[in-house]
Amino acid sequence: MASFYGEAFRGRPTASGEAFDPDELTAAHRTLPFGTCLRVENLGNGRSVRVRVTDRGPYAKGRLIDVSEAAARALDLVRQGVARVRVFSC
């Protein structure tokens, strides 16, 4: 499962030290190295997007990845807030 985070976190430092920008294609993952490129596919609609890991999380049970708002728009998961996804390395 994937979820997203957005405008409320704009400008806050991520775990990698970068300022969070919800308009960039980034993601949070618990263990992958910062800078890792991932392709995230929404299993409900087949849409996919490439993101770069810049933060840690998600911490909600059952969630694999948090994506930025821009990535969530590309995946068409903003309305529902969460989606079943598959994650691939780039």
C-alpha positions, 0 to 999 in steps of 0.5 A: 500500500502507498499513501502520500504527503504534500503541502503541509510538509513543504520546506520541512527537512526530510531525513536526507536533509533535503527540503521537502517539495510536494511538486517533485517526484520523491518518496519515503521508504523505511530502508532503501538508500537515499537517492534510490530511483523507484518505479511505483505502479498503481495496481488499480489503474496501471499508472506508474511514476518514477520517484527518488527516495529522499525520506524515511517512512511510512510508519503507518501499519501496512504501508510500503511507501509514501510518495509526494503529492506530485507522484500521487497525482501521476498515480491518480491516488490523491482522491482515495489517499491510499492505493495498492502498488507494486514497487520496482527499482529503476 
